[in-house]
C-alpha cells in the first residue's frame, strides 16, 4: 500500500513540475515574440527617420532660396 501511495505522489509531482515548466516556457516564448516585434518596429521607425532626415539634410538653404526666388519674383 505504501508503494502505491509513493508511486501516485511521484506521478503527481511529475505532473505538477511539467505544468509549471510549461508555464515558464510559454512566458519565455511570449517575451521573445514581443521582443522581436518591438525590435522590428523600432528598426522600421529608424529606417523611416533616416529617409526623412536624408531628404531634409540634402535640401540646403540655397536650394530653398532658389525655388522661392523662381516662384515668387516679380515678372519682367
DSSP file (Angstrom, degrees, kcal/mol; ACC not computed):
  #  RESIDUE AA STRUCTURE BP1 BP2  ACC     N-H-->O    O-->H-N    N-H-->O    O-->H-N    TCO  KAPPA ALPHA  PHI   PSI    X-CA   Y-CA   Z-CA
    1    1 A X     >        0   0    0      0, 0.0     4,-1.9     0, 0.0     5,-0.2   0.000 360.0 360.0 360.0 -39.7    0.0    0.0    0.0
    2    2 A X  H  >  +     0   0    0      1,-0.2     4,-2.3     2,-0.2     5,-0.2   0.890 360.0  52.7 -62.7 -38.6    2.9    2.3    0.8
    3    3 A X  H  > S+     0   0    0      1,-0.2     4,-2.4     2,-0.2    -1,-0.2   0.880 106.7  52.4 -66.3 -37.8    4.4    1.8   -2.6
    4    4 A X  H  > S+     0   0    0      2,-0.2     4,-2.4     1,-0.2    -1,-0.2   0.899 110.2  48.3 -64.3 -41.4    1.2    2.7   -4.4
    5    5 A X  H  X S+     0   0    0     -4,-1.9     4,-2.5     2,-0.2    -2,-0.2   0.912 112.0  49.2 -66.7 -41.3    0.9    5.9   -2.5
    6    6 A X  H  X S+     0   0    0     -4,-2.3     4,-2.3     2,-0.2    -2,-0.2   0.894 111.2  49.5 -64.1 -39.8    4.6    6.8   -3.2
    7    7 A X  H  X S+     0   0    0     -4,-2.4     4,-2.5     2,-0.2    -2,-0.2   0.923 112.1  47.8 -64.8 -44.4    4.1    6.0   -6.9
    8    8 A X  H  X S+     0   0    0     -4,-2.4     4,-2.5     2,-0.2    -2,-0.2   0.901 112.5  49.3 -64.0 -40.9    0.9    8.2   -7.1
    9    9 A X  H  X S+     0   0    0     -4,-2.5     4,-2.4     2,-0.2    -2,-0.2   0.899 111.2  50.3 -64.0 -40.0    2.8   11.0   -5.2
   10   10 A X  H  X S+     0   0    0     -4,-2.3     4,-2.2     2,-0.2    -2,-0.2   0.911 111.5  47.3 -63.6 -43.4    5.7   10.7   -7.7
   11   11 A X  H  X S+     0   0    0     -4,-2.5     4,-2.3     2,-0.2    -2,-0.2   0.913 112.6  49.7 -64.4 -42.4    3.3   10.8  -10.7
   12   12 A X  H  X S+     0   0    0     -4,-2.5     4,-2.5     1,-0.2    -2,-0.2   0.896 110.1  51.1 -63.2 -40.0    1.6   13.9   -9.2
   13   13 A X  H  X S+     0   0    0     -4,-2.4     4,-2.5     2,-0.2    -1,-0.2   0.905 110.0  49.3 -63.7 -41.7    4.9   15.6   -8.6
   14   14 A X  H  X S+     0   0    0     -4,-2.2     4,-2.4     2,-0.2    -2,-0.2   0.909 112.0  48.8 -63.6 -41.9    5.9   14.9  -12.2
   15   15 A X  H  X S+     0   0    0     -4,-2.3     4,-2.2     2,-0.2    -2,-0.2   0.918 112.6  47.3 -65.2 -43.8    2.6   16.4  -13.5
   16   16 A X  H  X S+     0   0    0     -4,-2.5     4,-2.4     2,-0.2     5,-0.2   0.917 113.3  48.4 -65.0 -43.2    2.9   19.5  -11.3
   17   17 A X  H  X S+     0   0    0     -4,-2.5     4,-2.4     1,-0.2     5,-0.2   0.905 111.3  50.3 -63.3 -41.1    6.5   20.1  -12.3
   18   18 A X  H  X S+     0   0    0     -4,-2.4     4,-2.2    -5,-0.2    -1,-0.2   0.893 109.6  52.0 -63.7 -39.2    5.6   19.6  -16.0
   19   19 A X  H  X S+     0   0    0     -4,-2.2     4,-2.1     2,-0.2    -2,-0.2   0.950 112.8  43.0 -62.0 -50.2    2.7   22.1  -15.6
   20   20 A X  H  X S+     0   0    0     -4,-2.4     4,-2.1     1,-0.2    -2,-0.2   0.862 113.7  51.4 -68.9 -34.5    4.9   24.8  -14.0
   21   21 A X  H  X S+     0   0    0     -4,-2.4     4,-2.5    -5,-0.2    -1,-0.2   0.889 109.2  51.9 -66.8 -37.5    7.7   24.2  -16.6
   22   22 A X  H  X S+     0   0    0     -4,-2.2     4,-2.3    -5,-0.2    -2,-0.2   0.903 109.3  49.3 -63.6 -41.2    5.2   24.5  -19.4
   23   23 A X  H  X S+     0   0    0     -4,-2.1     4,-2.2     2,-0.2    -2,-0.2   0.917 111.8  49.0 -62.8 -42.8    4.0   27.9  -17.9
   24   24 A X  H  X S+     0   0    0     -4,-2.1     4,-2.2     1,-0.2    -2,-0.2   0.916 112.0  47.7 -63.9 -44.2    7.6   29.1  -17.7
   25   25 A X  H  X S+     0   0    0     -4,-2.5     4,-2.4     1,-0.2    -1,-0.2   0.890 110.7  52.6 -65.6 -39.1    8.4   28.1  -21.2
   26   26 A X  H  X S+     0   0    0     -4,-2.3     4,-2.1     2,-0.2    -2,-0.2   0.904 109.3  48.9 -62.5 -41.8    5.2   29.7  -22.5
   27   27 A X  H  X S+     0   0    0     -4,-2.2     4,-2.5     2,-0.2    -2,-0.2   0.910 111.1  50.2 -64.1 -41.7    6.1   33.0  -20.8
   28   28 A X  H  X S+     0   0    0     -4,-2.2     4,-2.4     2,-0.2    -2,-0.2   0.904 109.9  50.0 -64.2 -40.9    9.6   32.9  -22.2
   29   29 A X  H  X S+     0   0    0     -4,-2.4     4,-2.4     1,-0.2    -1,-0.2   0.899 110.9  50.1 -63.4 -39.6    8.3   32.3  -25.7
   30   30 A X  H  X S+     0   0    0     -4,-2.1     4,-2.5     2,-0.2    -2,-0.2   0.914 110.7  49.0 -65.1 -42.5    5.8   35.2  -25.3
   31   31 A X  H  X S+     0   0    0     -4,-2.5     4,-2.4     2,-0.2    -2,-0.2   0.900 111.7  49.2 -63.0 -41.0    8.6   37.5  -24.2
   32   32 A X  H  X S+     0   0    0     -4,-2.4     4,-2.3     2,-0.2    -2,-0.2   0.916 111.2  49.7 -64.3 -42.9   10.8   36.5  -27.1
   33   33 A X  H  X S+     0   0    0     -4,-2.4     4,-2.2     1,-0.2    -2,-0.2   0.919 112.9  46.4 -63.2 -44.0    8.0   37.1  -29.5
   34   34 A X  H  X S+     0   0    0     -4,-2.5     4,-2.5     2,-0.2    -1,-0.2   0.885 111.4  51.6 -66.4 -38.7    7.3   40.6  -28.1
   35   35 A X  H  X S+     0   0    0     -4,-2.4     4,-2.4     2,-0.2    -2,-0.2   0.908 110.6  48.8 -64.2 -40.7   11.0   41.5  -28.1
   36   36 A X  H  X S+     0   0    0     -4,-2.3     4,-2.4     2,-0.2    -2,-0.2   0.916 112.0  48.6 -64.8 -42.7   11.3   40.5  -31.7
   37   37 A X  H  X S+     0   0    0     -4,-2.2     4,-2.4     2,-0.2    -2,-0.2   0.917 112.2  48.7 -63.9 -42.7    8.2   42.5  -32.6
   38   38 A X  H  X S+     0   0    0     -4,-2.5     4,-2.5     1,-0.2    -2,-0.2   0.907 111.6  49.5 -63.3 -42.3    9.5   45.6  -30.8
   39   39 A X  H  X S+     0   0    0     -4,-2.4     4,-2.4     2,-0.2    -2,-0.2   0.904 111.1  49.6 -63.4 -41.9   12.9   45.3  -32.5
   40   40 A X  H  X S+     0   0    0     -4,-2.4     4,-2.1     2,-0.2    -2,-0.2   0.926 112.5  46.5 -63.7 -45.1   11.2   45.0  -35.9
   41   41 A X  H  X S+     0   0    0     -4,-2.4     4,-2.3     1,-0.2    -2,-0.2   0.910 112.3  50.7 -65.4 -41.5    9.0   48.1  -35.3
   42   42 A X  H  X S+     0   0    0     -4,-2.5     4,-2.5     1,-0.2    -1,-0.2   0.901 109.3  51.3 -62.7 -40.8   12.0   50.1  -33.9
   43   43 A X  H  X S+     0   0    0     -4,-2.4     4,-2.2     1,-0.2    -1,-0.2   0.896 110.0  49.7 -63.6 -39.8   14.1   49.2  -37.0
   44   44 A X  H  X S+     0   0    0     -4,-2.1     4,-2.4     2,-0.2    -2,-0.2   0.903 110.9  49.4 -65.5 -40.5   11.3   50.3  -39.3
   45   45 A X  H  X S+     0   0    0     -4,-2.3     4,-2.7     2,-0.2    -2,-0.2   0.921 111.5  48.6 -64.3 -43.6   11.0   53.6  -37.4
   46   46 A X  H  X S+     0   0    0     -4,-2.5     4,-2.2     1,-0.2    -2,-0.2   0.896 111.4  50.3 -63.9 -39.9   14.7   54.2  -37.6
   47   47 A X  H  X S+     0   0    0     -4,-2.2     4,-2.0     2,-0.2    -1,-0.2   0.919 111.7  47.7 -64.2 -43.3   14.7   53.4  -41.3
   48   48 A X  H  X S+     0   0    0     -4,-2.4     4,-2.3     1,-0.2    -2,-0.2   0.916 111.8  49.7 -63.7 -43.6   11.8   55.8  -42.0
   49   49 A X  H  X S+     0   0    0     -4,-2.7     4,-2.9     1,-0.2     5,-0.2   0.879 108.6  54.1 -62.9 -37.2   13.5   58.6  -39.9
   50   50 A X  H  X S+     0   0    0     -4,-2.2     4,-2.2     2,-0.2    -1,-0.2   0.912 109.0  47.6 -62.7 -42.8   16.7   58.0  -41.9
   51   51 A X  H  X S+     0   0    0     -4,-2.0     4,-1.8     2,-0.2    -2,-0.2   0.915 114.2  47.0 -64.8 -42.4   14.9   58.5  -45.2
   52   52 A X  H  X S+     0   0    0     -4,-2.3     4,-2.4     1,-0.2    -2,-0.2   0.934 113.4  47.8 -65.3 -45.6   13.2   61.7  -43.9
   53   53 A X  H  X S+     0   0    0     -4,-2.9     4,-3.2     1,-0.2     5,-0.3   0.865 107.9  56.1 -64.6 -35.6   16.4   63.1  -42.5
   54   54 A X  H  X S+     0   0    0     -4,-2.2     4,-1.7    -5,-0.2    -1,-0.2   0.929 109.9  45.3 -61.4 -44.2   18.3   62.3  -45.7
   55   55 A X  H  X S+     0   0    0     -4,-1.8     4,-0.5     2,-0.2    -2,-0.2   0.920 116.4  45.6 -64.5 -43.6   15.8   64.4  -47.7
   56   56 A X  H >< S+     0   0    0     -4,-2.4     3,-0.8     1,-0.2    -2,-0.2   0.921 113.5  47.7 -68.1 -44.0   15.8   67.2  -45.2
   57   57 A X  H 3< S+     0   0    0     -4,-3.2    -1,-0.2     1,-0.2    -2,-0.2   0.792 109.2  53.6 -71.0 -27.3   19.6   67.4  -44.8
   58   58 A X  H 3< S+     0   0    0     -4,-1.7     2,-1.0    -5,-0.3    -1,-0.2   0.556  90.4  84.2 -85.2  -6.6   20.3   67.3  -48.6
   59   59 A X  S << S-     0   0    0     -3,-0.8    -1,-0.1    -4,-0.5     2,-0.1  -0.837  73.4-163.3 -94.5 104.8   17.9   70.3  -49.1
   60   60 A X     >  -     0   0    0     -2,-1.0     4,-1.7     1,-0.1     5,-0.1  -0.286  31.8-108.3 -85.7 171.2   20.2   73.2  -48.5
   61   61 A X  H  > S+     0   0    0      1,-0.2     4,-2.7     2,-0.2     5,-0.2   0.871 118.3  57.4 -65.5 -37.9   19.2   76.8  -47.7
   62   62 A X  H  > S+     0   0    0      1,-0.2     4,-2.5     2,-0.2    -1,-0.2   0.895 105.5  50.5 -61.5 -39.6   20.5   77.9  -51.2
   63   63 A X  H  > S+     0   0    0      2,-0.2     4,-2.3     1,-0.2    -1,-0.2   0.910 110.6  48.3 -66.0 -41.7   18.1   75.4  -52.8
   64   64 A X  H  X S+     0   0    0     -4,-1.7     4,-2.5     2,-0.2    -2,-0.2   0.920 112.2  49.3 -64.9 -43.3   15.2   76.7  -50.9
   65   65 A X  H  X S+     0   0    0     -4,-2.7     4,-2.7     1,-0.2    -2,-0.2   0.909 110.1  51.6 -62.0 -41.3   16.1   80.3  -51.7
   66   66 A X  H  X S+     0   0    0     -4,-2.5     4,-2.4     2,-0.2    -2,-0.2   0.927 110.7  47.4 -62.4 -44.7   16.4   79.5  -55.4
   67   67 A X  H  X S+     0   0    0     -4,-2.3     4,-2.1     1,-0.2     5,-0.2   0.927 113.8  47.0 -63.9 -44.5   13.0   77.8  -55.5
   68   68 A X  H  X S+     0   0    0     -4,-2.5     4,-2.6     1,-0.2    -1,-0.2   0.896 111.8  51.2 -64.7 -38.4   11.3   80.7  -53.7
   69   69 A X  H  X S+     0   0    0     -4,-2.7     4,-0.8    -5,-0.2    -1,-0.2   0.900 111.2  48.0 -64.5 -40.6   13.1   83.3  -56.0
   70   70 A X  H  < S+     0   0    0     -4,-2.4    -1,-0.2    -5,-0.2    -2,-0.2   0.885 119.0  38.8 -67.9 -37.6   11.9   81.4  -59.1
   71   71 A X  H  < S+     0   0    0     -4,-2.1    -2,-0.2    -5,-0.2    -1,-0.2   0.856 124.3  32.8 -82.5 -34.7    8.3   81.1  -57.9
   72   72 A X  H  < S+     0   0    0     -4,-2.6     2,-0.2    -5,-0.2    -1,-0.2   0.135  83.5 113.6-119.3  21.5    7.7   84.5  -56.2
   73   73 A X  S  < S-     0   0    0     -4,-0.8     2,-0.4    -3,-0.2    -4,-0.0  -0.579  75.6 -97.3 -87.6 158.4    9.8   87.1  -58.1
   74   74 A X        -     0   0    0     -2,-0.2     2,-0.1     1,-0.1    -1,-0.1  -0.590  41.6-121.1 -75.1 129.1    8.1   89.9  -60.0
   75   75 A X              0   0    0     -2,-0.4    -1,-0.1     1,-0.1    -3,-0.0  -0.411 360.0 360.0 -71.4 146.3    8.0   89.0  -63.6
   76   76 A X              0   0    0     -2,-0.1    -1,-0.1     0, 0.0    -2,-0.0   0.446 360.0 360.0 -81.1 360.0    9.7   91.5  -66.0
